[in-house]
Amino acid sequence: MFLPERAIPIGTLRSIGKQSGHKPEVATVRQYIGLIRKEAASDYGVSFPDFPGVVTAGKNLDDARTMAEEALALHVDGLVADGEAIPEASSLAGVMADPENRDVVAILLGSRQIRT
């Protein structure tokens, strides 16, 4: 791999990119809802209304949130790699209107997405 002895100014790199017709990938962030549930004698479970079947758990709330961020990122990265559509995020009001979600804690989690 070639590494230049000096840094190339970002303006020069942008100019080269424009001249070549290359369109850079753009990272965007969407906020998705994670639902935290706690049953007696269990860890804190997290599910995602927009991604049925994606679940994780943690020993405490902080651990559950960390695990949820990782599970969401891995799932979205997999969808992107497979060329599948990424769903639009549900509204909090719509998710919380479901009677099954009456006793959950809702958290917002950011998910990086790559669009070309």
Summary of the structure (lengths in Angstrom):
residues: 116
radius of gyration: 19.7
end to end distance: 24.9
largest distance: 62.5
contacts: 268
relative contact order: 0.22
helix: 34%
strand: 28%
